[in-house]
Amino acid sequence: MQRRHFLAASAATLATPFALAQSWPEQPIRWIVPYPAGGGTDVLARTVAEAMRPGLGQTIVIDNRPGASTNIGGDMVARAKPDGYTVMSADNAILAYNEHLFTKLPFNPEKDFSYLGAMARFPLALVVNPSFPAKDVKEFIAYAKAHPGKLNYASPGNGSPHHLAMELFKNRTGTFITHIPYRGAAPAVQDVMAGQVPCMFLDLAGGLPAMKGGKVRVLAIGSSKRAPSLPDVPTLAEAGVPGAEVYAFQGALGPAGLPEAIVTRFNAELNKALASAEVRKRAADFGMELLPGTPAQFKAMARAEAKRWGPIIQAAGVKLD
């Protein structure tokens, strides 16, 4: 009798994760985007969420919670109940930069989240106003060295991938270029196009129309190989600046303690969405490289980026608190 009870209890225990994965989700899922609506992060989240809806059988509701360099959204998710009904878009800021930019964070990016899977990455490109005298990276570096501290660059804000991409470029080239932070990408790009600020690092997700339309001149792209959407633009390494690859990457997180069955199910549906025609088309339109894979691969990539950027941020002396 005791043996039968033991076997029955064991079977029930083993069945629980499977049953949980099959029953979840039983209600709409809240997907926090720590940026305003309309940007590359928001567009990707909405596109992927819609592609995941048929497989999950539930709606995913996008909730934009910008602020504090993504820390507001991150804190909300870190404190959320680990039931699979709160997830978020996570990028370089929350996963690689902020632990070096802030003296203290309200969460630990390595321990306080469940990594659900990477989604995409998009390279940043060095762009200048079309009237700027430098026609390539070599001339740009020469101009910057001839005018130390007098050449300004724009970014969407302190601690953004665009800001830190230029700090990496400065580190690799020994140039002194002054940072002009803006409140968002749109005004920064507008001022570069208008010639108010001569240059910036601009991501393909938001800047491809301006690049293809000739409103900015693209000197080089910070990817390991040339972008299919800009095949004539050299990489920074090809242009003589090795070790300066710069990507903005996106993935999905949940709170720590999510049941493994939910993590596995979410990851499977995420990867199916990334393989869908609609997501692949939108990714191509925005110059994104899709990154299907496992939660462990996503976490390893994020931690490697955090390790890589720590010394760069420290050398640049950038702090946000």
Residue pairs with C-beta under 8 A, 6 or more apart in sequence:
17 259
17 260
17 261
18 261
20 259
20 261
20 262
21 261
21 262
21 264
21 265
24 84
24 261
24 262
24 265
25 56
25 57
25 58
25 84
25 85
26 58
27 58
27 85
28 58
28 59
28 60
28 61
28 85
29 56
29 58
29 59
29 60
29 61
29 84
29 85
29 86
29 87
30 60
30 61
30 63
30 85
30 86
30 87
31 45
31 49
31 60
31 61
31 62
31 63
31 87
31 88
31 89
31 252
32 63
32 64
32 65
32 73
32 76
32 77
32 86
32 87
32 88
32 89
33 41
33 42
33 45
33 62
33 63
33 64
33 65
33 73
33 88
33 89
34 41
34 65
34 66
34 67
34 70
34 71
34 72
34 73
34 74
34 88
34 89
34 90
34 93
34 94
35 41
35 42
35 64
35 66
35 70
35 89
36 42
36 64
36 66
36 184
37 62
37 64
39 184
39 185
39 205
39 206
40 122
40 203
40 205
40 206
40 248
40 286
40 288
41 89
41 91
41 250
42 62
42 64
43 205
43 282
43 286
44 89
44 119
44 120
44 205
44 250
44 282
44 283
44 286
44 288
45 62
45 89
45 250
46 62
47 278
47 279
47 282
48 119
48 270
48 273
48 274
48 279
49 60
49 62
50 60
50 278
51 272
51 273
51 274
51 276
51 278
51 279
52 60
52 269
52 270
52 272
52 273
53 59
53 60
55 269
55 272
55 273
56 269
65 72
65 73
65 76
66 72
66 73
67 73
69 93
69 97
69 98
69 101
69 102
69 157
69 158
69 159
69 160
69 320
70 90
70 91
70 93
70 94
70 98
71 94
71 98
71 102
71 105
71 106
71 107
73 88
73 94
74 88
74 90
74 94
74 98
74 106
74 107
74 109
75 106
75 107
76 86
76 88
77 86
77 87
77 88
77 113
77 253
77 254
77 255
78 106
78 107
78 112
78 113
78 255
78 256
79 255
80 86
80 254
80 255
81 255
82 114
82 254
82 255
82 256
82 257
82 258
82 259
83 258
84 254
84 258
84 259
84 262
84 266
86 254
86 255
87 116
87 252
87 253
87 254
87 266
88 252
88 253
88 254
89 119
89 250
89 251
89 252
90 113
90 250
90 251
90 252
90 253
90 302
91 161
91 248
91 249
91 250
91 251
92 161
92 164
92 247
92 248
92 249
92 305
92 309
93 159
93 160
93 161
94 109
94 253
95 109
95 251
95 302
95 305
95 306
96 302
96 305
96 306
96 308
96 309
97 159
97 161
97 164
97 306
97 309
97 313
98 105
98 109
98 159
98 320
99 105
99 109
99 306
99 310
100 306
100 309
100 310
100 313
100 314
101 159
101 313
101 318
101 319
101 320
101 321
102 319
102 320
102 321
103 319
103 321
104 321
107 113
109 302
109 306
110 299
110 303
111 256
112 255
112 256
113 253
113 254
113 255
113 256
114 253
114 254
114 255
114 256
114 257
114 258
114 263
114 295
115 251
115 253
115 295
115 296
115 298
115 299
115 302
116 251
116 252
116 253
116 254
116 258
116 263
116 266
116 267
116 270
116 295
116 298
117 251
117 252
117 266
117 267
117 270
117 271
117 292
117 293
117 294
117 295
117 298
118 249
118 250
118 251
118 291
118 292
118 293
118 297
118 298
118 301
119 250
119 251
119 252
119 270
119 274
119 290
119 291
120 249
120 250
120 274
120 283
120 288
120 289
120 290
120 291
121 247
121 248
121 249
121 250
121 288
121 289
121 291
122 203
122 204
122 205
122 247
122 248
122 286
122 287
122 288
122 289
123 203
123 204
123 221
123 222
123 223
123 227
123 245
123 246
123 247
123 287
123 289
124 161
124 162
124 165
124 201
124 202
124 203
124 204
124 221
124 222
124 246
124 247
124 248
125 201
125 202
125 203
125 204
125 207
125 211
125 218
125 219
125 220
125 221
125 222
125 230
125 233
126 137
126 140
126 169
126 199
126 201
126 218
126 219
126 220
126 221
126 222
126 236
127 192
127 199
127 200
127 201
127 202
127 207
127 210
127 211
127 216
127 217
127 218
127 219
128 134
128 140
128 192
128 198
128 199
128 216
128 217
128 219
129 192
129 193
129 194
129 195
129 198
129 199
129 216
129 217
130 214
130 215
130 216
130 217
131 195
132 198
132 199
132 217
133 139
133 143
134 140
134 142
134 143
134 219
135 217
135 219
136 219
136 220
136 239
137 219
137 220
137 234
137 236
137 239
137 240
137 241
138 239
138 240
140 199
140 219
141 173
141 175
141 240
141 241
143 151
144 151
144 173
144 175
144 176
144 177
145 174
145 175
148 175
148 176
149 176
149 177
149 178
150 178
151 175
151 177
151 178
151 198
151 199
152 177
152 178
152 179
152 180
152 197
152 198
152 199
153 166
153 177
153 178
153 179
153 180
153 197
153 198
153 199
153 200
153 201
154 180
154 181
154 182
154 188
154 189
154 191
154 192
154 197
154 199
154 200
155 162
155 163
155 166
155 179
155 180
155 181
155 182
155 188
155 200
155 201
156 162
156 163
156 181
156 182
156 183
156 184
156 185
156 188
157 163
157 181
157 182
157 183
157 184
158 179
158 181
158 318
158 320
159 318
159 320
161 201
161 203
161 246
161 247
161 248
162 185
162 188
162 200
162 201
162 202
162 203
163 179
163 181
163 318
164 246
164 309
164 312
164 313
164 316
164 318
165 201
165 222
165 246
166 177
166 179
166 200
166 201
167 179
167 312
167 313
167 316
167 318
168 244
168 246
168 312
169 175
169 201
169 236
169 241
169 244
169 246
170 176
170 177
170 316
171 312
171 315
171 316
172 241
172 242
172 243
172 244
173 241
177 199
180 197
182 188
182 191
185 202
185 203
185 206
185 207
188 197
188 200
189 200
189 202
189 206
189 207
189 210
189 216
191 197
192 198
192 199
192 200
192 202
192 216
193 210
193 215
193 216
201 222
201 246
202 210
202 211
202 216
203 248
203 287
204 211
204 221
204 227
204 229
204 230
204 286
204 287
204 288
205 248
205 286
205 287
205 288
206 286
207 216
208 229
208 230
208 285
208 286
208 287
210 216
211 218
211 230
212 229
212 230
218 230
218 233
219 233
219 239
220 233
220 234
220 235
220 236
220 238
220 239
220 241
221 227
221 230
221 233
221 234
221 235
221 236
222 235
222 236
222 244
222 245
222 246
222 247
223 235
223 245
223 247
224 235
224 237
224 245
225 235
226 233
226 234
226 235
226 238
227 233
227 287
228 284
229 284
229 287
230 287
236 242
236 244
236 245
236 246
237 243
237 244
237 245
249 291
249 301
249 302
249 305
251 291
251 298
251 302
252 266
252 270
254 262
254 263
254 266
263 295
267 294
267 295
270 292
271 292
271 293
273 279
274 280
274 290
274 291
274 292
275 292
279 290
280 290
282 288
283 289
283 290
291 298
291 301
